Amino acid sequence: MPRARIQQTMPEDKSGWHPIDAGPYLEVLFHTDRQPAGREPDQIERPSIVVAVAGKREQALRFDPFSVGAHFHIRPGLAERIPLPLAEGQSPLDATMAFFEKPLRFRGLLALAEEDDVAARLRDEELKNAASQIRTLSAAHNG
């Protein structure tokens, strides 16, 4: 019998996760290099950005701009991963930030996660500010 899929929740252990201010309607957390438990160390950097609607535990979106195999999820745990589209010479983090810096794209992903009400309330400046915070934390991590 196939295993039931469960939508993933926001991390309970917040160590290593940085809260990102994306306005009152979203909870956004950024991890500069999330290493999955039980995995052998490798040379892959695994930054992750998880997004939930404020007041909900379930992740609406997760971006994994890994140095290898960059992808994102809509309703992580319920749907398959989606390869992150990269322009030539574009870093995975830059490709991910395009969703925040072009808010219509971000709203579209939230709508696909069945969060249309929140998508309509988001302010462009808040999403662009979230991208700026993530870029700053990533740059500090990468020295």
DSSP file with accessible surface (Angstrom, degrees, kcal/mol):
  #  RESIDUE AA STRUCTURE BP1 BP2  ACC     N-H-->O    O-->H-N    N-H-->O    O-->H-N    TCO  KAPPA ALPHA  PHI   PSI    X-CA   Y-CA   Z-CA
    1    1 A M              0   0  228      0, 0.0     3,-0.1     0, 0.0     0, 0.0   0.000 360.0 360.0 360.0 132.0    0.0    0.0    0.0
    2    2 A P        -     0   0  118      0, 0.0     2,-0.2     0, 0.0     3,-0.0  -0.307 360.0-107.2 -65.0 144.7    1.5    3.4   -0.9
    3    3 A R        -     0   0  226      1,-0.1     2,-0.2     0, 0.0     0, 0.0  -0.498  35.8-111.6 -71.3 137.0    2.6    5.6    1.9
    4    4 A A        -     0   0   78     -2,-0.2     2,-0.3    -3,-0.1    -1,-0.1  -0.475  30.1-126.1 -68.8 137.0    0.3    8.6    2.6
    5    5 A R        -     0   0  127     -2,-0.2     2,-0.4    73,-0.1    73,-0.1  -0.684  23.3-161.9 -85.7 139.5    1.9   11.9    1.7
    6    6 A I        -     0   0  134     -2,-0.3     2,-0.2    71,-0.3     3,-0.1  -0.983  23.8-115.4-124.3 130.9    2.0   14.5    4.4
    7    7 A Q        -     0   0   35     -2,-0.4    70,-0.3    70,-0.1     2,-0.1  -0.431  40.6-114.3 -64.2 131.7    2.5   18.2    3.8
    8    8 A Q        -     0   0   77     68,-3.4    51,-3.4    -2,-0.2     2,-0.2  -0.383  28.4-140.1 -71.2 147.1    5.8   19.2    5.6
    9    9 A T  B     -A   58   0A  55     49,-0.3    49,-0.3     1,-0.1     3,-0.1  -0.567  29.4 -83.0-102.3 168.3    5.7   21.6    8.5
   10   10 A M        -     0   0    8     47,-2.8    -1,-0.1    -2,-0.2    49,-0.0  -0.334  63.7 -83.3 -65.2 150.9    7.9   24.4    9.4
   11   11 A P        -     0   0   22      0, 0.0    -1,-0.1     0, 0.0     3,-0.1  -0.330  33.3-162.1 -59.7 132.3   11.1   23.4   11.4
   12   12 A E  S    S+     0   0  150      1,-0.2     2,-0.9    -3,-0.1    -2,-0.1   0.858  84.5  61.7 -80.0 -40.3   10.4   22.9   15.1
   13   13 A D        -     0   0  111      1,-0.1    -1,-0.2     2,-0.1     4,-0.0  -0.786  69.9-173.8 -86.4 108.7   14.1   23.1   15.9
   14   14 A K    >   +     0   0   94     -2,-0.9     3,-2.0     2,-0.1    -1,-0.1   0.387  36.5 130.3 -88.5   6.0   15.0   26.6   14.7
   15   15 A S  T 3  S+     0   0   79      1,-0.3     3,-0.1     3,-0.0    -2,-0.1  -0.414  81.0  12.9 -65.2 130.4   18.8   26.3   15.2
   16   16 A G  T 3  S+     0   0   41      1,-0.3    16,-0.6    -2,-0.1     2,-0.4   0.199 104.1 112.8  89.1 -15.5   20.6   27.4   12.1
   17   17 A W  E <   -B   31   0B  33     -3,-2.0    -1,-0.3    14,-0.1    14,-0.2  -0.753  55.2-151.6 -93.1 136.4   17.4   28.9   10.7
   18   18 A H  E     -B   30   0B  67     12,-3.2    12,-2.4    -2,-0.4     2,-0.2  -0.923  16.3-128.0-107.1 124.3   17.2   32.7   10.3
   19   19 A P  E     -B   29   0B 104      0, 0.0     2,-0.5     0, 0.0    10,-0.2  -0.508  23.2-154.4 -69.8 136.9   13.8   34.4   10.5
   20   20 A I  E     -B   28   0B  10      8,-2.8     2,-0.9    -2,-0.2     8,-0.7  -0.960  14.2-129.1-115.0 129.4   13.1   36.6    7.5
   21   21 A D        +     0   0  100     -2,-0.5   112,-0.1     1,-0.1     6,-0.1  -0.694  42.2 154.8 -81.4 107.4   10.8   39.6    7.7
   22   22 A A        -     0   0    1     -2,-0.9     3,-0.3     1,-0.5   101,-0.2  -0.013  61.9 -87.5-119.3  24.3    8.4   39.2    4.7
   23   23 A G    >   -     0   0   14      1,-0.2     3,-0.7   103,-0.1    -1,-0.5  -0.293  58.1 -56.8  95.4 179.8    5.5   41.1    6.2
   24   24 A P  T 3  S+     0   0   85      0, 0.0    -1,-0.2     0, 0.0    98,-0.0   0.615 124.0  57.3 -77.3 -11.6    2.6   40.1    8.5
   25   25 A Y  T 3  S+     0   0   81     -3,-0.3    29,-2.4    28,-0.1     2,-0.3   0.584 101.5  54.0 -98.9 -11.0    1.1   37.4    6.2
   26   26 A L  E <   - C   0  53B  12     -3,-0.7     2,-0.5    27,-0.3    -4,-0.4  -0.938  57.9-151.4-126.2 149.8    4.1   35.0    5.8
   27   27 A E  E     - C   0  52B  62     25,-3.3    25,-2.6    -2,-0.3     2,-0.4  -0.988  27.0-178.3-111.1 122.0    6.6   33.2    8.0
   28   28 A V  E     -BC  20  51B   2     -8,-0.7    -8,-2.8    -2,-0.5     2,-0.4  -0.987   7.7-175.1-125.9 130.8    9.8   32.8    6.1
   29   29 A L  E     -BC  19  50B   6     21,-2.2    21,-2.4    -2,-0.4     2,-0.4  -0.977   6.2-161.1-124.2 141.6   12.9   31.0    7.4
   30   30 A F  E     -BC  18  49B   0    -12,-2.4   -12,-3.2    -2,-0.4     2,-0.4  -0.978   4.3-169.7-124.9 131.6   16.3   30.8    5.7
   31   31 A H  E     -BC  17  48B  31     17,-2.9    17,-2.4    -2,-0.4     3,-0.4  -0.989  14.7-151.0-118.2 129.4   19.1   28.2    6.4
   32   32 A T  S    S+     0   0   20    -16,-0.6    -1,-0.1    -2,-0.4     2,-0.1   0.783  88.1   1.5 -73.3 -25.6   22.4   28.9    4.8
   33   33 A D  S    S-     0   0   43    -17,-0.2     2,-0.7    12,-0.1    -1,-0.2  -0.462  70.7-168.7-163.9  82.8   23.4   25.2    4.6
   34   34 A R        -     0   0   57     12,-3.2   -18,-0.0    -3,-0.4    -3,-0.0  -0.641   7.6-161.3 -82.3 115.2   20.9   22.6    5.8
   35   35 A Q        -     0   0   84     -2,-0.7     3,-0.1    10,-0.0    -2,-0.0  -0.862  20.6-125.0 -98.1 117.6   22.5   19.2    6.0
   36   36 A P    >   -     0   0   35      0, 0.0     3,-1.5     0, 0.0     2,-0.0  -0.364  32.7-103.1 -62.2 138.8   19.9   16.4    6.1
   37   37 A A  T 3  S+     0   0  104      1,-0.2     3,-0.1    -2,-0.0     0, 0.0  -0.323 103.8  20.7 -60.6 141.5   20.3   14.0    9.1
   38   38 A G  T 3  S+     0   0   87      1,-0.3     2,-0.3    -3,-0.1    -1,-0.2   0.469  93.5 126.4  81.1  -0.9   21.9   10.7    8.4
   39   39 A R    <   -     0   0  135     -3,-1.5    -1,-0.3     1,-0.0     3,-0.1  -0.724  64.9-114.8 -91.4 144.1   23.6   11.9    5.2
   40   40 A E        -     0   0  159     -2,-0.3    -1,-0.0     1,-0.1    -3,-0.0  -0.487  43.0 -98.3 -69.0 141.2   27.3   11.5    4.6
   41   41 A P        +     0   0  114      0, 0.0     2,-0.2     0, 0.0    -1,-0.1  -0.347  54.7 167.6 -59.8 140.7   29.0   14.9    4.3
   42   42 A D        -     0   0   61      2,-0.2    -3,-0.0    -3,-0.1     0, 0.0  -0.786  49.5 -96.1-141.4-173.3   29.6   16.0    0.7
   43   43 A Q  S    S+     0   0  186     -2,-0.2     2,-0.4     2,-0.1    24,-0.0   0.309  82.1 115.0 -93.8   8.5   30.6   19.1   -1.1
   44   44 A I        -     0   0   39     23,-0.0     2,-0.4     2,-0.0    -2,-0.2  -0.662  58.8-142.8 -84.4 128.5   27.0   20.2   -1.9
   45   45 A E        -     0   0   76     -2,-0.4    22,-2.1    20,-0.1    23,-0.4  -0.775  14.0-164.2 -86.7 136.0   25.8   23.4   -0.3
   46   46 A R        +     0   0   11     -2,-0.4   -12,-3.2    20,-0.2    20,-0.2  -0.568  12.8 172.9-125.4  68.8   22.2   23.2    0.7
   47   47 A P        -     0   0   13      0, 0.0     2,-0.3     0, 0.0   -15,-0.2  -0.466  15.1-168.4 -68.7 147.9   20.7   26.6    1.4
   48   48 A S  E     -C   31   0B   0    -17,-2.4   -17,-2.9    16,-0.2     2,-0.4  -0.999  18.6-164.7-141.0 145.0   16.9   26.4    2.0
   49   49 A I  E     -CD  30  63B   0     14,-2.5    14,-2.9    -2,-0.3     2,-0.4  -0.997  11.7-167.3-127.2 120.8   14.1   28.8    2.3
   50   50 A V  E     -CD  29  62B   1    -21,-2.4   -21,-2.2    -2,-0.4     2,-0.4  -0.907   2.7-165.4-111.5 142.5   10.8   27.6    3.8
   51   51 A V  E     +CD  28  61B   0     10,-2.7     9,-3.0    -2,-0.4    10,-1.8  -0.993  11.3 169.2-131.6 128.0    7.6   29.7    3.6
   52   52 A A  E     -C   27   0B   0    -25,-2.6   -25,-3.3    -2,-0.4     2,-0.3  -0.951  41.0-104.0-131.0 155.0    4.3   29.3    5.5
   53   53 A V  E >   -C   26   0B  12      5,-0.5     3,-2.5    -2,-0.3   -27,-0.3  -0.595  56.4 -91.4 -72.6 136.6    1.3   31.4    5.8
   54   54 A A  T 3  S+     0   0   47    -29,-2.4    -1,-0.1    -2,-0.3     3,-0.1  -0.248 114.4  21.3 -51.8 131.8    1.3   33.2    9.2
   55   55 A G  T 3  S+     0   0   89      1,-0.3     2,-0.4    -3,-0.1    -1,-0.3   0.345 104.4 100.4  90.3  -7.0   -0.5   31.1   11.8
   56   56 A K    <   -     0   0   86     -3,-2.5    -1,-0.3     1,-0.1   -29,-0.1  -0.869  57.5-156.0-110.9 147.2   -0.1   27.8    9.8
   57   57 A R        +     0   0  127     -2,-0.4   -47,-2.8    -3,-0.1     2,-0.2   0.743  67.9  92.8 -88.8 -26.9    2.4   25.1   10.5
   58   58 A E  B    S-A    9   0A  83    -49,-0.3    -5,-0.5     1,-0.1     2,-0.3  -0.478  80.6-117.7 -74.5 139.3    2.4   23.6    7.0
   59   59 A Q        -     0   0   11    -51,-3.4    -7,-0.3    17,-0.2   -51,-0.1  -0.569  22.8-171.9 -72.4 130.8    5.0   24.8    4.5
   60   60 A A  S    S+     0   0    2     -9,-3.0    15,-3.5     1,-0.3     2,-0.3   0.839  74.7   7.7 -84.9 -40.4    3.3   26.4    1.5
   61   61 A L  E     -DE  51  74B   0    -10,-1.8   -10,-2.7    13,-0.2     2,-0.4  -0.974  58.6-169.4-140.0 150.1    6.6   26.7   -0.4
   62   62 A R  E     -DE  50  73B  25     11,-1.9    11,-2.9    -2,-0.3     2,-0.5  -0.966   7.8-160.9-141.4 128.9   10.2   25.5    0.0
   63   63 A F  E     -DE  49  72B   0    -14,-2.9   -14,-2.5    -2,-0.4     9,-0.2  -0.933   5.6-174.4-107.8 129.0   13.1   26.7   -2.1
   64   64 A D  E     + E   0  71B   0      7,-2.9     2,-2.4    -2,-0.5     7,-2.2  -0.730   4.1 178.7-122.8  78.6   16.2   24.5   -2.2
   65   65 A P        +     0   0    4      0, 0.0    28,-0.2     0, 0.0     5,-0.1  -0.311  22.6 174.0 -79.1  57.7   18.8   26.5   -4.3
   66   66 A F        -     0   0   21     -2,-2.4     4,-0.4     3,-0.2   -20,-0.2  -0.240  45.8-118.2 -62.6 156.3   21.4   23.8   -3.7
   67   67 A S  S    S+     0   0   66    -22,-2.1     2,-0.4     1,-0.2    -1,-0.1   0.746 107.4  32.6 -68.7 -20.5   24.8   24.0   -5.5
   68   68 A V  S    S+     0   0   90    -23,-0.4    -1,-0.2     1,-0.1    -2,-0.1  -0.999 130.4   8.7-134.4 131.1   23.8   20.7   -7.2
   69   69 A G  S    S-     0   0   48     -2,-0.4    -3,-0.2     1,-0.2    -2,-0.1   0.867  78.1-164.6  72.8  37.5   20.2   19.8   -8.1
   70   70 A A        +     0   0   15     -4,-0.4    14,-2.0    -5,-0.1     2,-0.3  -0.273  24.2 145.0 -57.9 136.1   18.6   23.1   -7.3
   71   71 A H  E     -EF  64  83B   3     -7,-2.2    -7,-2.9    12,-0.3     2,-0.3  -0.936  34.0-140.1-158.6 175.8   14.8   22.8   -7.0
   72   72 A F  E     -EF  63  82B  13     10,-2.3    10,-3.0    -2,-0.3     2,-0.4  -0.937  11.2-140.4-143.4 168.1   11.7   24.1   -5.2
   73   73 A H  E     -E   62   0B  15    -11,-2.9   -11,-1.9    -2,-0.3     2,-0.5  -0.984   5.1-150.7-131.4 143.2    8.5   22.6   -3.9
   74   74 A I  E    S-E   61   0B  21      6,-0.4     5,-0.3    -2,-0.4   -13,-0.2  -0.974  94.9  -5.7-108.0 122.8    4.9   23.7   -3.8
   75   75 A R  S >> S-     0   0   66    -15,-3.5     3,-2.3    -2,-0.5     4,-1.0   0.984  97.5-131.7  52.8  65.4    3.2   22.3   -0.7
   76   76 A P  B 34 S+g   79   0C   0      0, 0.0   -68,-3.4     0, 0.0   -17,-0.2  -0.154  86.7  27.6 -51.6 136.4    6.3   20.2    0.2
   77   77 A G  T 34 S+     0   0   20      2,-0.6   -71,-0.3   -70,-0.3   -70,-0.1  -0.016 117.7  60.8  99.6 -26.1    5.6   16.6    1.0
   78   78 A L  T <4 S+     0   0   59     -3,-2.3     2,-0.3    -4,-0.2    -3,-0.1   0.713 105.6  38.7-101.1 -28.6    2.5   16.5   -1.2
   79   79 A A  B  < S-g   76   0C  44     -4,-1.0    -2,-0.6    -5,-0.3    -1,-0.1  -0.856  86.8 -99.7-124.3 160.0    4.0   17.3   -4.6
   80   80 A E        -     0   0  125     -2,-0.3    -6,-0.4     1,-0.1    -2,-0.1  -0.285  48.7 -89.8 -71.0 161.6    7.2   16.4   -6.4
   81   81 A R        -     0   0  144     -8,-0.1    -8,-0.2   -10,-0.1    -1,-0.1  -0.372  35.5-142.3 -70.6 151.5   10.2   18.7   -6.6
   82   82 A I  E     -F   72   0B  61    -10,-3.0   -10,-2.3    -3,-0.1    -1,-0.0  -0.974  21.6-115.5-117.4 123.3   10.3   21.2   -9.5
   83   83 A P  E     -F   71   0B 103      0, 0.0   -12,-0.3     0, 0.0   -13,-0.1  -0.315  31.8-116.8 -58.5 138.9   13.7   21.9  -11.0
   84   84 A L        -     0   0   12    -14,-2.0     2,-0.4   -20,-0.1   -14,-0.1  -0.672  26.9-124.6 -79.0 121.2   14.8   25.5  -10.5
   85   85 A P        -     0   0   77      0, 0.0     2,-0.5     0, 0.0    -1,-0.1  -0.570  31.0-167.0 -70.5 123.7   15.1   27.3  -13.9
   86   86 A L        -     0   0   87     -2,-0.4     2,-0.1   -16,-0.1     3,-0.1  -0.958  13.1-142.4-115.3 128.6   18.6   28.8  -14.2
   87   87 A A    >   -     0   0   62     -2,-0.5     3,-2.5     4,-0.2     8,-0.1  -0.475  50.6 -73.7 -76.9 158.8   19.6   31.3  -16.8
   88   88 A E  T 3  S+     0   0  204      1,-0.3    -1,-0.1    -2,-0.1     3,-0.1  -0.305 121.5   6.1 -57.6 127.7   23.2   30.8  -18.1
   89   89 A G  T 3  S+     0   0   89      1,-0.3     2,-0.3    -3,-0.1    -1,-0.3   0.445  98.3 132.8  80.4  -1.1   25.7   32.0  -15.5
   90   90 A Q    <   -     0   0   63     -3,-2.5    -1,-0.3     1,-0.0    -4,-0.0  -0.667  54.2-129.4 -87.0 136.2   22.9   32.5  -12.9
   91   91 A S     >  -     0   0   46     -2,-0.3     4,-2.4     1,-0.1     5,-0.2  -0.489  21.3-116.4 -78.0 154.9   23.5   31.1   -9.4
   92   92 A P  H  > S+     0   0   28      0, 0.0     4,-2.1     0, 0.0     5,-0.2   0.889 117.1  52.7 -58.0 -37.0   20.7   29.0   -7.9
   93   93 A L  H  > S+     0   0   22    -28,-0.2     4,-2.8     1,-0.2     5,-0.2   0.930 108.4  49.7 -66.2 -41.5   20.2   31.6   -5.1
   94   94 A D  H  > S+     0   0   60      1,-0.2     4,-1.4     2,-0.2    -1,-0.2   0.905 109.7  51.6 -62.3 -39.7   19.8   34.4   -7.7
   95   95 A A  H  X S+     0   0    5     -4,-2.4     4,-0.5     1,-0.2    -1,-0.2   0.902 112.1  47.0 -63.5 -38.4   17.2   32.2   -9.6
   96   96 A T  H >X S+     0   0    0     -4,-2.1     3,-1.6     1,-0.2     4,-0.7   0.919 106.9  56.0 -68.8 -42.6   15.3   31.8   -6.3
   97   97 A M  H 3X S+     0   0    0     -4,-2.8     4,-3.0     1,-0.3     3,-0.5   0.793  92.8  71.9 -63.1 -24.1   15.5   35.4   -5.4
   98   98 A A  H 3X S+     0   0   13     -4,-1.4     4,-1.6     1,-0.2    -1,-0.3   0.846  92.2  57.3 -59.5 -31.5   13.8   36.2   -8.7
   99   99 A F  H << S+     0   0    9     -3,-1.6     7,-0.9    -4,-0.5    -1,-0.2   0.885 113.3  38.8 -66.0 -36.8   10.6   34.8   -7.3
  100  100 A F  H  < S+     0   0    0     -4,-0.7    -2,-0.2    -3,-0.5    -1,-0.2   0.854 117.3  48.8 -79.2 -36.6   10.8   37.3   -4.4
  101  101 A E  H  < S+     0   0   70     -4,-3.0    -2,-0.2     1,-0.3    -3,-0.2   0.643 112.9  48.4 -82.6 -14.4   12.0   40.2   -6.6
  102  102 A K  S >X S-     0   0  127     -4,-1.6     3,-1.9    -5,-0.3     4,-1.1  -0.767  78.8-172.1-118.4  80.5    9.3   39.6   -9.2
  103  103 A P  H 3> S+     0   0   10      0, 0.0     4,-3.0     0, 0.0     5,-0.2   0.717  76.0  66.8 -54.9 -24.9    6.4   39.3   -6.8
  104  104 A L  H 3> S+     0   0  141      1,-0.2     4,-2.1     2,-0.2     5,-0.1   0.915 102.3  49.0 -62.6 -37.8    3.9   38.2   -9.4
  105  105 A R  H <> S+     0   0   95     -3,-1.9     4,-2.0    -7,-0.2    -1,-0.2   0.918 111.6  48.6 -64.9 -43.6    5.8   35.0   -9.7
  106  106 A F  H  X S+     0   0    0     -4,-1.1     4,-2.3    -7,-0.9    -2,-0.2   0.933 110.7  50.3 -63.5 -44.7    5.9   34.5   -6.0
  107  107 A R  H  X S+     0   0   50     -4,-3.0     4,-2.4     1,-0.2    -1,-0.2   0.885 107.7  55.2 -60.1 -37.7    2.1   35.2   -5.8
  108  108 A G  H  X S+     0   0   35     -4,-2.1     4,-2.1    -5,-0.2    -1,-0.2   0.913 107.5  48.4 -62.7 -41.6    1.6   32.6   -8.5
  109  109 A L  H  X S+     0   0   14     -4,-2.0     4,-1.4     2,-0.2    -2,-0.2   0.917 111.0  50.6 -64.5 -41.8    3.4   29.9   -6.5
  110  110 A L  H  <>S+     0   0    0     -4,-2.3     5,-2.2     1,-0.2    -2,-0.2   0.901 108.5  52.3 -63.0 -38.3    1.4   30.8   -3.4
  111  111 A A  H ><5S+     0   0   35     -4,-2.4     3,-2.0     1,-0.2     5,-0.3   0.912 106.6  52.8 -63.8 -39.4   -1.8   30.5   -5.5
  112  112 A L  H 3<5S+     0   0  113     -4,-2.1    -1,-0.2     1,-0.3    -2,-0.2   0.797 104.1  57.1 -65.1 -25.6   -0.7   27.0   -6.7
  113  113 A A  T 3<5S-     0   0    2     -4,-1.4    -1,-0.3    -3,-0.2    -2,-0.2   0.273 124.3-109.3 -85.4  10.5   -0.2   26.1   -3.0
  114  114 A E  T < 5S+     0   0  127     -3,-2.0    -3,-0.2    -5,-0.1    -2,-0.2   0.845  87.9 119.9  64.3  37.6   -3.9   27.1   -2.5
  115  115 A E     >< +     0   0   29     -5,-2.2     4,-2.3    -8,-0.1     3,-0.3  -0.292  21.5 142.3-122.1  47.1   -3.1   30.2   -0.6
  116  116 A D  H  >  +     0   0   95     -5,-0.3     4,-2.1     1,-0.2     5,-0.2   0.862  66.7  58.0 -57.9 -40.8   -4.8   32.7   -3.0
  117  117 A D  H  > S+     0   0  116      1,-0.2     4,-0.8     2,-0.2    -1,-0.2   0.924 111.3  41.1 -59.6 -45.5   -6.1   35.0   -0.2
  118  118 A V  H >> S+     0   0    9     -3,-0.3     4,-1.1     1,-0.2     3,-1.0   0.914 109.7  58.7 -69.8 -40.8   -2.6   35.6    1.2
  119  119 A A  H >< S+     0   0    7     -4,-2.3     3,-0.6     1,-0.3    -2,-0.2   0.898 104.9  51.7 -55.0 -39.2   -1.1   35.9   -2.2
  120  120 A A  H 3< S+     0   0   82     -4,-2.1    -1,-0.3     1,-0.2    -2,-0.2   0.754 109.4  50.2 -70.8 -23.8   -3.5   38.8   -2.9
  121  121 A R  H << S+     0   0  123     -3,-1.0    -1,-0.2    -4,-0.8    -2,-0.2   0.608  83.0 111.2 -91.3 -14.2   -2.5   40.6    0.3
  122  122 A L    <<  -     0   0    6     -4,-1.1     2,-0.4    -3,-0.6   -99,-0.1  -0.331  61.3-136.9 -65.5 144.0    1.3   40.5   -0.1
  123  123 A R    >>  -     0   0  136   -101,-0.2     4,-1.7     1,-0.1     3,-0.6  -0.857   9.5-134.1-102.6 136.5    3.1   43.8   -0.7
  124  124 A D  H 3> S+     0   0   61     -2,-0.4     4,-2.6     1,-0.2     5,-0.2   0.884 105.3  55.9 -53.1 -43.8    5.9   43.9   -3.3
  125  125 A E  H 3> S+     0   0  110      1,-0.2     4,-2.4     2,-0.2    -1,-0.2   0.860 104.8  53.0 -61.4 -37.2    8.2   45.9   -1.0
  126  126 A E  H <> S+     0   0   31     -3,-0.6     4,-2.0     2,-0.2    -1,-0.2   0.907 111.0  45.7 -66.8 -39.9    7.9   43.2    1.7
  127  127 A L  H  X S+     0   0    0     -4,-1.7     4,-2.1     2,-0.2    -2,-0.2   0.920 113.8  48.3 -69.1 -41.4    8.9   40.4   -0.8
  128  128 A K  H  X S+     0   0  103     -4,-2.6     4,-2.0     1,-0.2    -2,-0.2   0.894 110.8  51.8 -65.9 -36.5   11.8   42.4   -2.2
  129  129 A N  H  X S+     0   0   74     -4,-2.4     4,-2.3    -5,-0.2    -1,-0.2   0.894 106.7  53.8 -65.3 -38.7   12.9   43.2    1.4
  130  130 A A  H  X S+     0   0    0     -4,-2.0     4,-2.4     1,-0.2    -2,-0.2   0.932 107.6  50.8 -61.3 -42.6   12.9   39.5    2.2
  131  131 A A  H  X S+     0   0    0     -4,-2.1     4,-2.7     1,-0.2    -2,-0.2   0.920 108.5  51.9 -62.1 -41.3   15.1   38.8   -0.8
  132  132 A S  H  X S+     0   0   63     -4,-2.0     4,-2.3     1,-0.2    -1,-0.2   0.915 109.6  49.2 -62.1 -42.7   17.5   41.5    0.4
  133  133 A Q  H  X S+     0   0   47     -4,-2.3     4,-2.4     2,-0.2    -1,-0.2   0.914 112.0  48.5 -63.0 -43.2   17.7   39.9    3.8
  134  134 A I  H  X S+     0   0    0     -4,-2.4     4,-2.7     1,-0.2     5,-0.2   0.924 110.8  50.5 -64.6 -43.5   18.4   36.5    2.4
  135  135 A R  H  X S+     0   0   77     -4,-2.7     4,-2.6     1,-0.2    -1,-0.2   0.911 110.7  50.1 -60.1 -43.2   21.1   37.8    0.0
  136  136 A T  H  X S+     0   0   93     -4,-2.3     4,-2.3     2,-0.2    -2,-0.2   0.931 112.7  45.6 -62.6 -46.3   22.8   39.5    3.0
  137  137 A L  H  X S+     0   0   48     -4,-2.4     4,-2.2     2,-0.2    -2,-0.2   0.908 113.6  49.8 -64.4 -40.4   22.7   36.4    5.2
  138  138 A S  H  X S+     0   0   17     -4,-2.7     4,-2.4     2,-0.2    -2,-0.2   0.927 110.8  49.2 -64.7 -43.2   24.0   34.2    2.3
  139  139 A A  H  X S+     0   0   64     -4,-2.6     4,-0.7     1,-0.2    -2,-0.2   0.914 111.0  50.1 -63.9 -40.9   26.9   36.7    1.5
  140  140 A A  H >< S+     0   0   79     -4,-2.3     3,-0.5     1,-0.2    -1,-0.2   0.904 112.1  48.6 -64.0 -39.1   27.9   36.7    5.2
  141  141 A H  H 3< S+     0   0   83     -4,-2.2    -2,-0.2     1,-0.2    -1,-0.2   0.887 113.8  45.1 -66.8 -40.7   27.8   32.9    5.3
  142  142 A N  H 3<        0   0   85     -4,-2.4    -1,-0.2    -5,-0.2    -2,-0.2   0.461 360.0 360.0 -87.1  -1.6   29.9   32.6    2.1
  143  143 A G    <<        0   0  101     -4,-0.7    -3,-0.2    -3,-0.5    -4,-0.1   0.854 360.0 360.0  64.0 360.0   32.4   35.2    3.3
